C-alpha cells in the first residue's frame, strides 16, 4: 500500500478508482497503440488503467472515507483477478480494449466497491453494467477501425488505486493518491 498524496481541506478533487496494470501489459499495450492507433491521441502509459468507479469532483474531506472503502473492497477481493484483452471497441470519443473477466472476479470487486461508495453517499451506480476495459486513445471523430486486440496473455492487475485527475489542455494527468493490494496480498 502506498500513502495518499497530500491534498487541501476544502479543495474539490476529480477522483476515480481503478485497477493498475502490470508493467509487461503496459509494454504490450504501448507497442500495440504505436502499431495500430497511429494518428489518434493515444492515452499515455501512465494513464492506462481499468476504471472501477469514476467519482467526479468530490470535496477533499471525503477522500479518507473513499480510501477506506477502496482498502476494504480490495482486501475482500479475490487476489487472482484474471483479465485478458478480448476485443477492440470505439465509442463516440474513445478507443477501448475490452477485457474478459475470468470468473467475474473483477466485476465482483467493482460491484462491492460501488455498493460501498453508494452507502458512503459519494457515488451513483451507472445504469449500464460495468465493463472491464482500458481506454487506449481519444478522438473527435471515430476512426471506425476494426482491430484485433494486442496479444496480451491473461494477467492479474498489479493493485487497485485511487487517482486524482487533473484536466489540462494536453489531456488529463493522473496522480495515484494511494494504491492497495488485492485480496490482502
Secondary structure, DSSP 4 states (H G I P E B T S, - for coil): --PPPP--SS-EEEEEEEEEPPHHHHHHHHHHHHHH-TTSEEPPGGG--EEEEEEEEEEGGGHHHHHHHHHHHHHHS-TT-EEEEEEEEE-SSEEEEEEEEETTHHHHHHHHHHHHHHHHTS----SSPP--EEEEEE-SS------PPP-PPPB--SEEEEEEEEEETTEEEEEEEEEE-GGG-
